[in-house]
Amino acid sequence: MNVYTTDKIRNVALLGHGGSGKTSLIEAMAYLSGITKRLGRIEDGNTLSDFDKEEIKRKISIKTTVVPIEWEGVKINFLDTPGYFDFIGETEEALSAADSAIIVVSGKSGIEVGTKRAWELCEKYKLPRIVFVTEMDDDNASFRQVVSDLQDLYGKKIAPFHLPVREDGQFIGYVNVVQQTAKKWNDKGGVDRFDVPDYSQENLGICREALLEAVAETSEEFMDRYFGGEEFSEDEIRQALRVNVLDGSIVPVLMGSNIMARGMYPLLSDIIKYLPGPDKRQVAGVNIKTNEVFQADYDFAKPKSAYVFKTIVDPFIGKYSLIKVNSGVLKSDDTLYNHERDTEEKIGKIYIMQGNKPTEVKELHAGDIGALAKLNSVVTTDTLSTKANPILYIKASIPKPYTYRRYKAVNKGDEDKISQSLAKLMQEDLTIRNVNDAENGQTLLYGMGEQHLDVIVSMLKEKYKVDIELSRPKVAFRETLRKKSDVESKYKKQSGGHGQYGHVKMTFEPSGNLEEAYQFEQCVVGGAVPKNYFPAVEKGIQEAVLKGPVAGYPVVGVKAVLYDGSYHPVDSSEMAFKTAAIQAFKKGFMEASPVLLEPIASMKVVVPDQYTGDVMGDLNKRRGRVLGMNPTEFGKQEIVADIPFMELVGYTMDLRSMTGGSGDYSYEFVRYEQAPSDIQEKEIAKRAAGEED
């Protein structure tokens, strides 16, 4: 592949609902540009961008893939992102490297939750965008309906550039709304001009009006002329479009058929005409030496710097760090400095990734996307620069995973191998977390949803040949007491020679501090228990609180006071007093109205306004307490509630089901509260039966 300068590069993310046609759109464009000799099909598992075994098996995109396409002397780096919400981390990574986006909408399914999410992401990253409507070969597809729905949602900035022409149920051509001309595909793969059919005139009028309204909205002068009934020239329209697509105040809508590879030529041409190259975008970091802002702005003349936006780790092809060059020109054998790891690495060869196929190139100019191999210390979100000008860029916003399950190795002895394999998966996917919950004797796997966890399990088995099984996580209950007890415990043992003797009288009561396991005090008078045994008594309490006598959970909030006892000058020992204290604790705890405490989360659920009633009703069923609601952007509401942790299991799927996938949530631990009696009884019964949660 040729080397391209900054002005001849476009970095375009493909966004949209799962199944809207992003991957097949890439396939059609790759075919037309000559990268492939035939159109790959998702059903056949032979597409450029869905090459992973899991993607082929599930027929969905799981990872972001880079596919560069050369067109009219310009290199377009397409970033094909997953449409399913469990893989949103991949999408966020892609958007940190994109300069613009194409939102892909199915002409059959219309506007879906993923369409709206794609729009919100473009707003978040301030990305110029084009909407591309697929499946126009299908009789049930309605371009007009999609445009109308987009206008209802986003107003007059929606500007349809084309509309489809059908004859006898066949998708045969399109009308160019700017030129008001029609084109028909011919047998040679080109187009022939023809008169706009009578049956398309009404739709052309509607789309032309929408386009002119979008242009008129861009300036007061145009607005006055529009309302004055003046017509804009084609040059004026195109100039307004070029300027205003860049700042997002106009969003073109195009259409086509992926499986017929129709509508791709105008799309590729309009990407080059209207979407910005890196030279029209800004990017800034911080110079670590001077602590000043480094305005990189994809300037090839500035010191070299690059941002690592994604990592590929594969047992067969090795490790590749995907980078976007933010300044300078990167060349083979350059030495780059990683401030965060304080390491310098010689980069060796530079590659362009086309799906999973690396192609070597001599250099990468500012604004281009490429890959570096075998940079062992480099991880996603790192910055590479020179030691003379060490730079740090803002890291991509990676979503936090809230869905988790307990996991165990299917085969004993695989634990280390599983841990190493998960570490490799976590290098690729920053939304995976592996947590060792030693306190509750479990290991936890966190992901973005049930499907994400299922994919992780499958990848461990396929790629790394290790099996894990997922189960419901054990809830981190605590035990405490509500009343005061006064107990006596004597440990006496005679076994020939020296015996064992320890005798304590103690009180146990609530300390009022659930942050600490226990408070220990002594008020022994008259030397009934010598001072040198006080630490042994405390050590007994310290051991006893690790596993409470009610259901085996850690104890919190206990005040233990040693006030009397006795000792034997020969047989008393630290071990004897420690044992006596443990016995006293167990007896005293059970006599002081013990209770189980459950962890409570402070939860925020963000949903469109129409779902607030359903969500609050569901939270109440889960023993949640709704504390309030706050309006947020995009017409959504944030519901704030306290909810027991044990009620969060399965919430991701239930929330998506309730809201059609449009709801999000987050939570954090806030405190412990007394569990209801039925919950306590179940936990105590499990303990009695020797069961694990």
C-alpha positions in Angstrom: 0.0 0.0 0.0 1.2 3.5 -0.8 2.3 6.1 1.8 -0.3 8.9 2.2 0.1 12.4 3.4 -2.2 13.9 6.0 -4.6 15.7 3.6 -5.1 12.4 1.7 -6.3 10.4 4.7 -9.8 9.9 6.1 -10.4 8.0 9.3 -14.1 6.9 9.4 -15.8 4.8 12.1 -18.8 2.7 11.0 -21.5 2.9 13.7 -25.0 1.6 14.0 -27.3 -1.0 15.5 -26.2 -4.7 15.5 -27.2 -6.2 12.1 -27.7 -2.9 10.3 -25.1 -3.8 7.7 -21.8 -2.2 8.7 -19.6 -5.3 7.9 -21.3 -6.0 4.6 -20.9 -2.3 3.7 -17.2 -2.6 4.2 -17.2 -5.8 2.1 -19.0 -4.0 -0.8 -16.6 -1.0 -0.7 -13.5 -3.4 -0.5 -14.9 -5.3 -3.5 -15.4 -2.2 -5.6 -12.0 -0.8 -4.7 -10.3 -4.0 -5.8 -9.1 -5.3 -2.4 -11.1 -8.4 -2.8 -12.1 -10.4 -6.0 -15.6 -11.3 -4.7 -18.1 -10.1 -2.2 -17.6 -11.9 1.2 -20.8 -12.8 3.1 -21.3 -12.9 6.8 -23.3 -16.1 6.4 -20.3 -17.7 4.8 -17.8 -16.4 7.4 -15.5 -15.0 4.8 -15.7 -11.2 5.3 -12.6 -9.0 5.7 -13.5 -7.5 9.1 -15.3 -10.4 10.9 -12.3 -12.8 10.8 -12.3 -14.0 14.5 -13.7 -17.5 15.1 -16.2 -16.2 17.6 -17.4 -13.6 15.1 -17.8 -16.2 12.3 -19.6 -18.6 14.7 -22.0 -15.9 16.1 -22.3 -14.0 12.8 -21.8 -10.6 14.6 -18.9 -8.2 15.0 -17.2 -8.5 18.4 -14.0 -6.4 17.8 -13.2 -3.2 16.0 -11.4 -3.9 12.7 -9.4 -1.5 10.6 -9.9 -1.8 6.8 -8.1 0.8 4.7 -9.5 1.4 1.2 -7.8 3.4 -1.5 -10.2 5.6 -3.5 -9.5 8.5 -5.9 -6.0 8.9 -4.5 -7.2 9.0 -0.9 -6.8 6.4 1.8 -9.9 5.8 3.8 -9.2 4.0 7.1 -12.6 2.4 7.9 -13.0 1.3 11.6 -15.7 -1.3 11.6 -17.2 -1.3 15.1 -19.5 -3.8 16.8 -23.2 -2.8 17.0 -24.0 -4.9 20.1 -23.9 -3.1 23.4 -21.8 -5.8 25.1 -18.9 -4.7 23.0 -19.2 -0.9 23.4 -15.6 -0.7 24.7 -14.4 -1.6 21.2 -16.5 1.2 19.8 -15.1 3.7 22.2 -11.6 2.7 21.3 -12.3 3.2 17.6 -13.9 6.6 18.2 -10.7 7.8 19.9 -9.0 7.3 16.5 -11.8 8.4 14.2 -12.2 11.9 12.6 -15.7 11.2 11.3 -18.4 8.5 11.3 -20.9 6.8 9.1 -24.1 5.8 10.9 -25.4 2.7 9.1 -29.2 2.3 9.3 -31.2 -0.7 7.9 -33.9 0.6 5.5 -36.1 -2.3 6.6 -35.7 -2.0 10.4 -35.4 1.8 10.4 -34.2 3.8 13.4 -33.2 1.5 16.2 -31.7 2.0 19.7 -28.2 1.4 18.2 -28.8 4.3 15.7 -29.6 6.7 18.5 -26.6 5.5 20.5 -24.4 6.0 17.5 -25.7 9.6 17.2 -25.0 10.2 20.9 -21.4 8.9 20.5 -20.9 11.3 17.5 -22.1 14.2 19.7 -19.8 13.1 22.5 -16.7 13.0 20.3 -17.9 16.0 18.1 -17.6 13.9 15.0 -19.0 15.0 11.6 -21.2 12.2 10.2 -23.0 10.7 7.2 -26.0 8.4 7.5 -26.1 5.5 5.1 -29.3 3.6 4.6 -28.7 -0.1 3.6 -31.0 -2.8 2.2 -32.6 -0.6 -0.5 -32.9 -3.7 -2.7 -35.6 -5.0 -0.3 -39.2 -4.1 -1.1 -39.9 -3.5 2.6 -37.2 -0.9 2.9 -38.3 2.7 3.1 -35.7 5.5 2.6 -38.4 8.2 3.0 -39.5 6.8 6.4 -35.9 6.7 7.6 -35.3 10.3 6.6 -38.6 11.4 8.1 -37.8 9.7 11.4 -34.3 11.2 11.5 -35.8 14.6 11.0 -38.2 14.1 13.8 -35.3 13.1 16.1 -32.6 15.6 15.0 -34.3 18.4 13.1 -33.5 20.2 10.0 -29.8 19.3 9.9 -30.8 16.0 8.2 -30.1 16.4 4.4 -31.0 13.6 2.0 -28.5 13.6 -0.9 -30.1 10.7 -2.8 -33.3 8.7 -3.1 -33.8 5.3 -4.5 -35.4 4.5 -7.9 -37.3 1.2 -8.2 -38.8 -0.5 -11.3 -40.9 -3.7 -11.0 -39.7 -4.1 -7.5 -36.0 -3.9 -8.5 -33.6 -1.3 -7.1 -32.3 0.1 -10.4 -30.9 3.5 -9.7 -31.0 6.7 -7.7 -31.9 10.4 -7.9 -29.2 12.9 -7.0 -31.1 15.5 -4.9 -28.5 18.2 -5.3 -28.3 17.9 -9.1 -32.0 16.8 -9.5 -30.8 14.2 -12.0 -31.3 10.4 -12.1 -28.8 7.6 -12.7 -29.3 4.0 -13.5 -26.8 1.1 -13.0 -25.7 -0.6 -16.2 -24.3 -4.1 -17.0 -20.8 -2.8 -17.1 -20.9 -1.6 -13.4 -21.2 2.1 -14.3 -24.2 4.4 -14.4 -26.3 5.9 -17.2 -28.2 9.2 -16.8 -32.0 9.1 -17.4 -34.9 11.4 -16.6 -36.3 11.4 -13.1 -39.3 9.1 -13.2 -42.7 10.7 -12.6 -43.3 8.5 -9.6 -40.1 9.8 -8.0 -41.0 13.5 -8.5 -43.0 13.7 -5.2 -40.3 12.1 -3.1 -37.7 14.3 -4.9 -39.7 17.4 -3.9 -39.8 16.3 -0.3 -36.1 15.4 -0.1 -35.1 18.6 -2.1 -37.1 20.6 0.4 -35.3 18.9 3.3 -31.9 19.5 1.7 -32.6 23.2 1.1 -33.9 23.7 4.6 -30.7 22.2 6.0 -28.6 24.5 3.8 -30.8 27.5 4.7 -30.3 26.8 8.4 -26.5 27.4 8.0 -26.6 31.2 7.7 -28.9 34.1 8.0 -28.3 35.2 4.4 -29.3 31.8 3.1 -32.3 31.8 5.5 -33.5 35.1 4.2 -33.1 34.0 0.5 -34.8 30.7 1.3 -37.9 32.4 2.8 -37.8 34.9 0.0 -38.4 32.1 -2.5 -34.9 32.3 -4.1 -33.3 29.2 -5.5 -29.7 28.2 -4.5 -27.2 27.4 -7.2 -25.6 23.9 -7.2 -22.2 25.5 -6.3 -23.7 27.4 -3.4 -25.4 24.2 -2.1 -22.1 22.2 -2.4 -20.1 24.9 -0.7 -22.5 25.1 2.2 -22.5 21.4 2.5 -18.7 21.2 2.6 -18.4 23.8 5.4 -21.4 22.6 7.5 -20.9 18.9 7.3 -17.5 19.5 8.9 -19.0 21.1 12.0 -21.9 18.7 12.2 -24.6 21.3 11.4 -25.6 19.3 8.3 -25.8 15.5 8.2 -26.0 14.0 4.7 -28.2 10.9 4.2 -27.2 8.5 1.4 -28.5 5.0 0.5 -27.6 1.8 -1.3 -27.6 -2.0 -1.3 -24.6 -3.8 0.2 -25.3 -7.2 -1.3 -25.7 -5.6 -4.8 -22.7 -3.3 -4.2 -24.8 -0.3 -5.3 -24.6 3.2 -3.8 -20.9 2.7 -2.8 -19.4 4.9 -5.5 -21.3 8.0 -4.4 -20.7 7.1 -0.7 -16.9 6.8 -1.2 -16.8 10.0 -3.2 -18.9 11.9 -0.7 -16.6 10.7 2.2 -13.7 12.3 0.4 -15.6 15.5 -0.5 -17.4 16.2 2.7 -15.8 14.3 5.7 -12.7 15.9 7.2 -9.1 14.6 6.9 -7.0 14.7 10.0 -5.6 18.1 8.8 -9.0 19.6 9.6 -9.1 18.2 13.1 -7.3 19.1 16.3 -5.6 17.0 18.9 -3.6 18.1 22.0 -1.5 16.4 24.7 0.8 17.5 27.5 4.6 17.8 27.2 5.8 16.0 30.4 9.1 17.9 30.5 7.7 21.4 30.2 4.1 20.7 31.5 2.8 22.7 28.6 0.1 21.8 26.1 1.4 20.1 23.0 -0.8 21.1 20.1 -0.1 18.2 17.8 -3.0 18.7 15.4 -1.7 16.0 13.0 1.2 18.2 11.9 3.9 16.2 10.1 6.5 18.9 10.9 6.2 18.5 14.7 8.0 15.9 16.9 6.8 12.3 16.4 4.0 11.2 18.7 1.3 8.4 18.5 -1.6 7.2 20.5 -2.2 3.4 21.0 -6.0 3.0 20.6 -6.2 -0.8 20.4 -4.2 -4.0 21.0 -4.5 -7.3 19.1 -3.2 -10.4 21.0 -3.4 -13.6 19.1 -1.7 -17.0 19.8 -1.0 -17.3 16.0 -0.3 -13.8 14.7 1.2 -12.4 17.8 0.7 -8.9 19.4 0.0 -5.8 17.4 -0.4 -2.3 18.9 -2.8 -0.3 16.7 -1.8 3.4 16.6 -2.9 6.7 15.2 0.0 9.1 14.5 -0.8 12.4 16.1 2.3 14.3 14.9 5.4 13.9 12.8 6.2 11.0 10.4 6.8 7.6 11.9 9.5 5.5 10.1 10.8 2.0 10.4 13.5 1.6 13.0 12.5 4.7 14.9 13.0 4.6 18.7 9.9 5.7 20.6 9.6 6.5 24.3 6.6 5.4 26.5 6.5 7.8 29.5 3.9 5.8 31.4 6.1 2.7 31.4 9.4 4.7 31.3 10.6 2.5 28.4 12.2 3.1 25.0 11.4 0.7 22.2 12.8 0.4 18.7 9.7 -0.1 16.6 11.2 -2.1 13.8 8.7 -2.6 11.0 5.5 -0.6 10.5 2.3 -2.3 9.3 -1.1 -1.4 7.9 -3.7 -3.9 9.1 -6.4 -4.9 6.6 -8.6 -7.0 8.9 -6.2 -9.5 10.3 -3.7 -9.2 7.4 -0.6 -7.0 8.2 1.1 -5.3 5.2 4.4 -3.6 5.7 4.8 0.1 4.9 7.9 2.4 5.1 6.3 5.2 7.0 3.1 6.6 8.5 2.3 10.3 8.2 0.5 12.3 10.9 -3.2 11.4 11.0 -2.7 7.9 9.6 -3.5 4.6 11.3 -1.2 1.6 11.4 0.2 -1.1 13.6 3.4 -1.9 15.4 4.4 -5.5 16.3 5.8 -7.0 19.5 5.9 -3.9 21.7 5.7 -6.0 24.9 5.5 -3.2 27.4 2.9 -1.1 25.5 -0.8 -1.3 26.3 -3.9 0.3 24.9 -4.3 4.0 25.8 -0.5 4.5 26.0 1.2 7.4 24.3 4.4 6.9 22.2 6.7 9.9 21.6 10.4 10.8 21.7 12.5 11.1 24.9 13.4 14.6 23.9 9.7 15.6 23.7 7.7 13.2 26.0 4.0 13.5 25.3 0.9 12.2 27.1 -2.5 12.2 25.3 -5.9 11.9 27.0 -6.9 8.3 27.3 -10.1 7.0 25.6 -13.2 6.7 27.8 -13.5 3.0 28.4 -16.8 1.9 29.9 -16.7 0.2 33.3 -18.1 -3.4 33.4 -20.8 -4.1 36.0 -22.0 -7.6 35.0 -20.1 -10.3 36.9 -20.1 -14.0 37.6 -18.1 -16.3 39.8 -15.9 -18.7 37.8 -14.0 -21.9 38.5 -11.6 -24.0 36.4 -13.3 -27.1 35.0 -10.1 -29.0 35.2 -8.1 -28.8 38.4 -4.6 -27.4 38.0 -5.6 -25.0 35.1 -5.9 -22.0 37.4 -2.5 -20.5 36.5 -3.1 -21.1 32.8 -6.6 -19.5 33.1 -5.1 -16.4 34.8 -2.4 -16.0 32.1 -5.0 -16.4 29.3 -7.4 -13.9 30.9 -4.4 -11.4 31.2 -4.0 -11.7 27.4 -7.7 -11.2 26.7 -7.6 -8.2 29.0 -4.8 -6.7 26.9 -7.1 -6.7 24.0 -10.3 -5.9 25.8 -10.2 -3.2 28.5 -13.8 -3.9 29.6 -12.8 -7.4 31.0 -11.9 -7.6 34.7 -10.6 -10.6 36.6 -11.0 -10.1 40.4 -9.8 -12.4 43.2 -12.3 -12.0 46.0 -10.2 -13.8 48.6 -12.5 -12.7 51.5 -15.4 -14.7 50.0 -13.3 -17.4 48.5 -14.2 -16.8 44.9 -12.8 -15.5 41.6 -15.0 -13.1 39.7 -15.2 -12.3 36.0 -16.6 -8.9 35.0 -17.9 -8.0 31.5 -20.3 -5.6 29.8 -23.2 -8.2 29.7 -24.1 -11.8 29.6 -23.2 -12.2 25.9 -19.8 -10.6 26.6 -19.1 -13.1 29.4 -20.2 -16.0 27.2 -17.8 -14.8 24.5 -14.9 -14.7 27.0 -15.6 -18.3 28.1 -15.7 -19.4 24.5 -12.5 -17.6 23.6 -10.6 -19.1 26.6 -11.7 -22.5 25.3 -11.0 -22.0 21.6 -7.9 -19.8 21.7 -6.2 -20.9 24.9 -7.6 -24.4 25.4 -8.8 -23.8 29.0 -12.3 -24.3 30.4 -14.1 -22.3 33.0 -17.6 -22.5 34.3 -19.6 -19.5 35.4 -22.0 -19.5 38.4 -23.9 -17.0 40.6 -21.5 -15.0 42.7 -21.4 -15.3 46.5 -22.8 -12.2 48.1 -20.4 -10.6 50.6 -22.7 -10.7 53.7 -21.5 -9.5 57.1 -22.4 -10.5 60.6 -23.0 -8.2 63.6 -24.9 -8.1 66.9 -27.6 -5.9 68.2 -27.6 -6.4 72.0 -25.1 -6.8 74.8 -24.0 -10.1 76.2 -21.9 -11.1 79.2 -20.2 -14.5 79.1 -17.5 -16.5 80.8 -15.2 -19.0 79.1 -12.7 -21.4 80.6 -10.3 -23.5 78.6 -8.8 -26.2 80.7 -6.8 -29.2 79.5 -4.6 -31.7 81.3 -2.5 -34.0 79.2 0.5 -35.0 81.4 3.1 -32.5 82.4 2.1 -28.9 81.8 -1.7 -28.5 81.1 -3.5 -25.6 79.4 -5.5 -23.1 81.4 -7.2 -19.8 80.3 -10.2 -18.2 81.9 -11.9 -15.0 80.6 -15.0 -13.0 81.5 -16.1 -10.7 78.6 -18.9 -8.5 77.3 -19.8 -8.1 73.7 -21.9 -5.3 72.3 -22.4 -3.2 69.1 -19.5 -0.8 68.6 -21.5 1.5 66.3 -18.8 1.3 63.7 -19.5 -1.1 60.8 -16.3 0.0 59.0 -14.2 -2.0 61.5 -14.5 -5.6 62.5 -14.0 -5.1 66.2 -12.8 -2.9 69.1 -11.0 -4.6 71.9 -10.8 -3.1 75.4 -9.8 -4.5 78.8 -10.6 -3.3 82.3 -9.2 -6.1 84.4 -8.3 -5.1 88.0 -6.3 -6.8 90.6 -4.3 -8.9 88.1 -7.0 -11.5 87.6 -5.6 -11.9 84.1 -1.9 -10.9 83.8 -1.2 -8.1 81.2 1.0 -10.4 79.1 -2.1 -12.4 78.1 -4.1 -9.4 76.9 -2.6 -9.6 73.3 -3.5 -13.3 73.2 -7.1 -12.5 74.1 -7.2 -9.9 71.4 -5.7 -12.3 68.9 -8.5 -14.8 69.7 -11.1 -12.1 68.9 -9.1 -11.1 65.8 -9.3 -14.7 64.5 -12.9 -15.3 65.5 -14.3 -12.3 63.6 -12.9 -13.6 60.3 -15.7 -16.2 60.1 -18.8 -15.5 62.2 -20.8 -18.1 64.1 -24.1 -17.4 62.4 -23.3 -18.2 58.7 -19.6 -18.1 58.4 -19.4 -14.5 57.1 -16.9 -11.9 58.4 -18.0 -10.0 61.6 -18.2 -6.2 61.8 -19.1 -3.6 64.5 -18.4 -5.6 67.7 -17.0 -4.1 70.9 -15.3 -6.8 73.0 -14.3 -6.0 76.6 -12.2 -8.3 78.8 -13.1 -7.4 82.4 -12.2 -10.4 84.5 -10.9 -14.0 84.5 -8.3 -16.1 86.2 -5.0 -17.8 85.4 -2.8 -20.7 86.5 0.9 -19.8 87.4 2.1 -23.0 85.6 -0.5 -24.1 83.1 -1.7 -20.7 81.6 -0.3 -19.9 78.2 -1.0 -17.5 75.3 -2.6 -20.3 73.4 -5.0 -21.2 76.3 -6.2 -17.5 76.6 -6.5 -17.2 72.8 -8.7 -20.3 72.7 -10.8 -19.2 75.7 -11.4 -15.8 73.9 -12.5 -17.6 70.7 -15.0 -19.7 72.7 -16.2 -16.6 74.6 -16.7 -14.8 71.3 -18.8 -17.5 69.8 -21.0 -17.9 72.8 -21.3 -14.2 73.5 -22.0 -13.3 69.8 -24.9 -15.8 69.6 -26.4 -14.5 72.9 -26.4 -10.9 71.6 -29.1 -11.1 69.0 -26.8 -11.7 66.0 -28.0 -10.5 62.5 -26.8 -10.8 58.9 -25.9 -7.5 57.1 -26.2 -7.3 53.3 -24.2 -5.0 51.0 -26.1 -2.1 49.5 -25.3 -0.3 46.3 -26.0 3.2 45.2 -27.3 2.8 41.7 -27.9 5.2 38.8 -30.1 4.0 35.9 -30.2 6.2 32.8 -33.2 5.6 30.5 -35.4 7.4 28.0 -38.3 9.2 29.7 -41.0 6.7 28.6 -39.3 3.8 30.5 -39.0 5.4 33.9 -42.2 3.9 35.3 -41.2 0.3 34.3 -37.7 0.7 35.7 -38.8 2.1 39.0 -41.4 -0.6 39.3 -38.7 -3.2 38.7 -36.4 -1.6 41.2 -39.1 -1.8 43.9 -39.5 -5.5 43.2 -35.8 -5.9 43.7 -36.1 -4.3 47.2 -34.6 -1.1 45.8 -35.4 2.3 47.2 -35.8 5.0 44.6 -34.3 8.3 46.0 -34.9 10.6 43.1 -34.7 11.4 39.4 -32.5 13.9 37.4 -33.0 14.9 33.8 -29.9 14.2 31.6 -29.0 14.9 27.9 -30.7 13.4 24.9 -34.1 13.5 26.7 -33.2 10.8 29.3 -33.8 10.5 33.0 -31.3 9.3 35.6 -33.0 7.3 38.4 -31.0 7.2 41.6 -31.7 4.3 44.0 -30.3 2.2 46.7 -30.5 -1.6 46.0 -29.1 -4.7 47.7 -26.1 -6.2 45.8 -27.8 -9.7 45.6 -30.6 -8.2 43.5 -28.2 -7.0 40.8 -27.5 -10.4 39.4 -29.1 -10.5 35.9 -29.9 -6.8 35.9 -28.1 -6.0 32.6 -30.4 -8.4 30.6 -33.5 -7.3 32.4 -32.8 -3.6 31.9 -32.1 -4.1 28.2 -35.3 -6.2 27.9 -37.4 -3.4 29.6 -35.9 -0.6 27.6 -35.2 -2.2 24.2 -31.5 -1.8 24.9 -31.6 1.9 25.6 -30.9 1.8 29.3 -27.6 2.1 31.1 -26.7 1.7 34.7 -23.8 2.0 37.1 -23.4 1.4 40.8 -21.0 1.5 43.7 -21.0 0.0 47.2 -22.2 2.4 49.9 -22.9 0.6 53.2 -24.2 -2.5 54.9 -27.8 -2.9 56.1 -29.6 -5.6 58.1 -30.9 -8.3 55.7 -34.6 -9.2 55.9 -35.4 -12.2 58.0 -36.3 -14.5 55.1 -32.9 -13.8 53.5 -31.1 -14.4 56.8 -32.9 -17.7 57.2 -31.9 -18.9 53.8 -28.2 -18.1 54.4 -28.2 -19.7 57.8 -29.9 -22.8 56.3 -27.2 -23.0 53.7 -24.5 -22.8 56.3 -26.2 -25.5 58.3 -26.4 -27.7 55.2 -22.8 -27.1 54.4 -23.7 -25.5 51.0 -21.8 -22.7 49.2 -23.6 -19.8 47.7 
